[in-house]
Amino acid sequence: MESGAWLIAFLFLGIMVALIVFSLKRIVELDLRLASGDLGLLNSGSYRVTEVIRAPLGSRVDATPNMMLTTGVQMVPVILPDGRVGLMPLSAFIQQQRH
């Protein structure tokens, strides 16, 4: 009975090692394909692409709501207190600078 338990333990250990090796192999393959700029990834059935972004290393994407801008209103970029950049109408910006 004890040898059967060892056999099952080694079988499960082998399955776990095989899963880890398979996962690492897929991760390395994906990294290599990304590094080479493989455009086939965009149409691949193996990977789900939700968004494609070209940005410098370390950039981040923040979800922002879409805004309807009225025509004829000039907007200026303003750094908010929390460090984000927002758009403010030029007339409001000028009034804020006067106070």
C-alpha positions in Angstrom: 0.0 0.0 0.0 2.8 2.4 0.8 4.4 2.0 -2.6 1.1 2.8 -4.2 0.9 6.1 -2.2 4.5 7.0 -3.3 3.6 6.2 -6.9 0.5 8.5 -6.8 2.6 11.2 -5.1 5.3 11.1 -7.8 2.6 11.1 -10.5 1.1 14.2 -9.1 4.5 15.8 -8.6 5.3 15.0 -12.3 2.0 16.5 -13.4 2.7 19.7 -11.4 6.3 20.0 -12.8 4.9 19.5 -16.4 2.3 22.2 -15.9 4.9 24.7 -14.6 7.3 23.9 -17.5 4.5 24.3 -20.0 3.4 27.6 -18.5 7.0 29.0 -18.4 7.5 27.9 -22.0 4.4 29.8 -23.1 5.4 32.9 -21.1 8.9 32.9 -22.7 7.5 32.3 -26.2 5.0 35.3 -25.7 7.8 37.5 -24.4 10.0 36.7 -27.5 7.1 37.3 -29.9 6.3 40.6 -28.2 10.0 41.6 -28.3 10.2 40.9 -32.0 7.0 42.8 -32.7 5.2 39.8 -34.1 2.0 41.3 -35.7 0.5 37.8 -35.8 -0.3 38.1 -32.2 -3.1 40.6 -33.0 -5.0 37.9 -35.0 -3.9 34.9 -32.9 -6.6 32.6 -31.5 -4.3 31.7 -28.6 -4.2 35.2 -27.1 -6.9 37.7 -26.5 -5.9 41.3 -27.3 -8.0 43.8 -25.6 -6.1 47.0 -26.4 -3.1 48.0 -28.5 -1.0 50.9 -27.2 2.3 52.4 -28.3 3.8 54.2 -25.4 7.3 54.6 -23.9 8.4 52.0 -21.3 6.9 52.8 -17.9 3.8 54.6 -19.3 0.4 53.9 -17.9 -3.0 54.2 -19.3 -5.8 55.7 -17.2 -9.4 55.2 -18.0 -11.0 58.6 -18.5 -14.6 59.4 -19.5 -15.2 60.8 -22.9 -16.1 64.5 -22.9 -18.1 66.3 -25.5 -16.3 69.6 -26.2 -18.3 72.5 -27.4 -17.0 74.1 -30.6 -15.3 77.5 -30.3 -14.2 76.9 -26.7 -10.4 76.9 -26.4 -9.1 74.4 -23.8 -5.8 74.6 -22.0 -4.0 71.7 -20.2 -3.9 72.2 -16.4 -2.0 70.1 -13.8 -4.5 69.1 -11.1 -3.5 69.0 -7.4 -3.2 65.2 -7.5 -0.7 65.4 -10.4 -3.1 64.4 -13.2 -3.4 66.6 -16.3 -6.9 67.9 -17.2 -8.4 70.4 -19.7 -9.9 73.6 -18.6 -11.6 76.3 -20.7 -9.3 79.2 -21.4 -11.7 81.8 -19.9 -11.9 79.9 -16.6 -8.2 79.5 -16.5 -7.7 83.3 -17.0 -10.2 84.0 -14.2 -8.5 81.6 -11.9 -5.1 83.2 -12.5 -6.5 86.7 -11.6 -7.7 85.6 -8.2 
